[in-house]
Amino acid sequence: MRTMRLAAAAAVMSAAVVLSGCGPAPWATTPSPTSSAPAPSSPPPVVAPPVENDLSSGSTQRDLTAGAVSVAVNYWSELRMDRWTPTAVKPVSLSLVTTVKPNDGQKVYLQKATMLAVPANAEETFPALDPQVDQASVKNGYLVLKPYSYSQTFNVGQVPEDATYVTLQFTYDFLVQTKPKADEYAKQTATDTVTVAIAQQAASGSE
């Protein structure tokens, strides 16, 4: 009788061992702490936007309006854009011609042309350079009614080393005859803005 009880107990223990061996291992049911969330990714690098340059193709042409006067202006520079460094003298040339509507024979004169250069970068605007002015030295001004045109060259001087572009603000003051051969005139003003990139200053000793 005792032998039968021992045999039965041994069978129960053997069955328990077999059953426990069939279950999953404890580490198989515990989630890994490193797999609970994806690893954080580094932010993409910040890329500075390209600097606007209205003279990147060599020249730019604008159509302006001043009352009854239509103005066609062409801007260009004899200095290559890669030489528009902060310390260089940077020439800007312009040529303009006007038409008037209705064209009853009255003339259009340019009294004054002004350029104001304002250097800046993406974070800061620097003080403007001294304005450059071409004041007409003849009575009433320069005749600019087509086919007669006006040409001039202004110079942009030294700008701060941190400047990445310069905004050129142009103002044109016109006198328009009220009627042919009249001594009465109407004053009209046209404005324009041209942005030119400043090239990086060449390193010392480089060509």
C-alpha positions as CSV (number, residue, x, y, z in Angstrom):
1,M,0.0,0.0,0.0
2,R,2.8,2.4,0.9
3,T,4.5,1.5,-2.3
4,M,1.4,2.4,-4.4
5,R,1.2,5.8,-2.6
6,L,4.8,6.6,-3.4
7,A,4.4,5.6,-7.0
8,A,1.3,7.9,-7.3
9,A,3.1,10.9,-5.7
10,A,6.0,10.4,-8.1
11,A,3.6,10.4,-11.1
12,V,2.0,13.7,-9.9
13,M,5.4,15.4,-9.5
14,S,6.5,14.1,-12.9
15,A,3.3,15.6,-14.5
16,A,3.9,18.9,-12.8
17,V,7.4,19.0,-14.2
18,V,6.2,18.3,-17.7
19,L,3.5,20.9,-17.5
20,S,5.8,23.6,-16.2
21,G,8.3,22.8,-19.0
22,C,5.6,23.5,-21.7
23,G,4.9,27.2,-20.7
24,P,6.8,30.2,-22.1
25,A,10.0,31.4,-20.3
26,P,9.4,34.4,-18.0
27,W,11.7,36.7,-20.0
28,A,9.7,35.9,-23.2
29,T,6.5,37.6,-21.8
30,T,8.2,40.7,-20.4
31,P,8.4,43.6,-23.0
32,S,11.9,45.0,-23.6
33,P,12.2,48.5,-22.2
34,T,14.3,49.6,-25.2
35,S,11.6,48.5,-27.7
36,S,8.7,50.4,-26.1
37,A,9.3,53.6,-28.1
38,P,11.3,54.6,-31.3
39,A,14.6,56.3,-30.7
40,P,14.4,60.1,-31.1
41,S,15.7,61.4,-34.4
42,S,17.9,64.5,-34.6
43,P,16.2,67.6,-36.1
44,P,17.0,68.4,-39.7
45,P,19.7,71.0,-40.3
46,V,18.6,74.6,-40.8
47,V,19.3,75.9,-44.3
48,A,19.5,79.6,-44.8
49,P,17.3,80.8,-47.7
50,P,19.1,82.1,-50.8
51,V,19.8,85.8,-50.9
52,E,17.7,87.7,-53.4
53,N,19.6,89.3,-56.2
54,D,17.8,91.4,-58.9
55,L,21.1,91.7,-60.9
56,S,22.0,88.0,-60.8
57,S,21.4,87.8,-64.6
58,G,23.4,90.9,-65.2
59,S,20.6,93.4,-65.5
60,T,16.9,94.0,-64.7
61,Q,14.2,96.2,-66.3
62,R,11.3,97.8,-64.5
63,D,8.2,99.6,-65.7
64,L,7.1,102.4,-63.3
65,T,4.2,104.8,-63.2
66,A,4.1,108.5,-62.1
67,G,0.7,110.0,-62.8
68,A,0.3,110.2,-66.5
69,V,4.0,109.3,-67.0
70,S,5.2,105.8,-67.7
71,V,8.8,105.1,-67.0
72,A,11.0,102.3,-68.4
73,V,14.2,101.8,-66.4
74,N,17.1,99.4,-67.0
75,Y,19.6,98.7,-64.2
76,W,23.0,96.9,-64.5
77,S,26.5,96.8,-63.0
78,E,29.8,96.8,-64.7
79,L,31.2,94.9,-61.7
80,R,30.8,91.2,-61.6
81,M,28.5,89.9,-58.9
82,D,31.2,87.8,-57.2
83,R,33.1,91.1,-56.8
84,W,30.3,92.8,-54.9
85,T,32.2,92.4,-51.6
86,P,31.6,94.6,-48.5
87,T,34.7,96.7,-49.1
88,A,34.4,97.2,-52.8
89,V,33.1,100.2,-54.6
90,K,30.0,98.8,-56.3
91,P,28.7,100.7,-59.4
92,V,25.1,100.6,-60.4
93,S,24.2,102.1,-63.8
94,L,20.7,103.0,-65.0
95,S,19.0,104.2,-68.1
96,L,15.4,105.5,-68.3
97,V,13.0,106.9,-70.8
98,T,9.4,108.0,-70.4
99,T,6.1,108.3,-72.3
100,V,3.1,110.3,-71.4
101,K,-0.7,109.8,-72.0
102,P,-2.4,111.5,-73.6
103,N,0.6,112.5,-75.7
104,D,-0.5,116.0,-76.8
105,G,3.0,117.3,-77.4
106,Q,3.9,118.2,-73.8
107,K,7.4,117.4,-72.6
108,V,8.6,115.4,-69.6
109,Y,11.7,116.4,-67.6
110,L,13.7,114.6,-64.9
111,Q,14.5,117.1,-62.1
112,K,16.3,114.7,-59.7
113,A,17.4,111.1,-59.4
114,T,18.3,109.8,-55.9
115,M,19.7,106.4,-54.8
116,L,19.7,105.4,-51.1
117,A,21.6,102.1,-50.3
118,V,20.5,100.2,-47.2
119,P,22.7,97.1,-46.3
120,A,21.2,94.2,-44.3
121,N,21.2,90.5,-43.6
122,A,18.5,88.0,-42.5
123,E,18.6,89.2,-38.9
124,E,19.5,92.9,-39.1
125,T,19.2,96.1,-41.1
126,F,22.2,98.4,-40.9
127,P,22.2,102.2,-41.2
128,A,21.7,103.5,-44.7
129,L,24.7,104.9,-46.6
130,D,24.7,108.6,-47.6
131,P,22.2,109.2,-50.3
132,Q,23.5,109.9,-53.8
133,V,21.7,112.6,-55.8
134,D,21.8,113.8,-59.4
135,Q,20.1,117.2,-59.4
136,A,19.5,118.5,-62.9
137,S,21.7,121.5,-63.7
138,V,19.5,122.8,-66.5
139,K,16.2,124.6,-66.3
140,N,13.2,122.3,-65.6
141,G,15.5,119.2,-65.7
142,Y,16.7,116.7,-68.3
143,L,14.4,116.0,-71.2
144,V,13.5,112.3,-70.8
145,L,10.5,112.0,-73.2
146,K,11.0,109.2,-75.7
147,P,13.3,109.1,-77.8
148,Y,15.4,111.1,-75.3
149,S,16.7,109.1,-72.4
150,Y,18.6,109.6,-69.2
151,S,21.7,107.6,-68.0
152,Q,23.6,107.7,-64.8
153,T,25.9,105.6,-62.6
154,F,25.8,105.6,-58.8
155,N,28.3,103.9,-56.5
156,V,27.5,101.8,-53.5
157,G,30.4,102.2,-51.0
158,Q,31.6,100.1,-48.1
159,V,29.0,98.1,-46.2
160,P,29.3,96.2,-42.9
161,E,31.0,92.8,-43.2
162,D,27.9,91.0,-41.9
163,A,25.7,92.4,-44.7
164,T,24.5,89.8,-47.1
165,Y,22.6,92.1,-49.4
166,V,21.9,95.8,-50.1
167,T,18.6,97.4,-51.0
168,L,18.8,100.2,-53.4
169,Q,15.9,102.7,-53.1
170,F,15.6,104.9,-56.2
171,T,13.4,108.1,-56.4
172,Y,12.8,110.0,-59.7
173,D,11.2,113.4,-59.7
174,F,9.7,114.6,-62.9
175,L,8.2,117.8,-64.3
176,V,5.4,117.4,-66.9
177,Q,4.1,120.3,-69.0
178,T,0.4,120.8,-68.5
179,K,0.1,121.5,-72.2
180,P,2.5,122.0,-75.1
181,K,4.8,125.1,-74.8
182,A,3.2,126.0,-71.4
183,D,5.2,127.4,-68.5
184,E,3.1,125.4,-66.1
185,Y,4.2,122.0,-64.9
186,A,3.0,119.1,-62.8
187,K,5.4,117.4,-60.5
188,Q,5.3,113.5,-60.5
189,T,7.4,111.1,-58.5
190,A,8.3,107.4,-59.2
191,T,10.1,105.1,-56.8
192,D,11.7,101.7,-57.3
193,T,13.7,99.2,-55.2
194,V,16.5,96.9,-56.4
195,T,18.1,94.3,-54.2
196,V,21.6,93.1,-54.8
197,A,23.5,90.3,-53.0
198,I,26.8,91.0,-51.2
199,A,29.5,88.5,-52.1
200,Q,31.5,86.9,-49.3
201,Q,34.7,88.8,-48.5
202,A,37.7,87.1,-50.1
203,A,40.1,85.5,-47.6
204,S,43.4,87.3,-47.0
205,G,46.1,86.2,-49.5
206,S,43.6,84.7,-52.0
207,E,43.2,86.1,-55.5
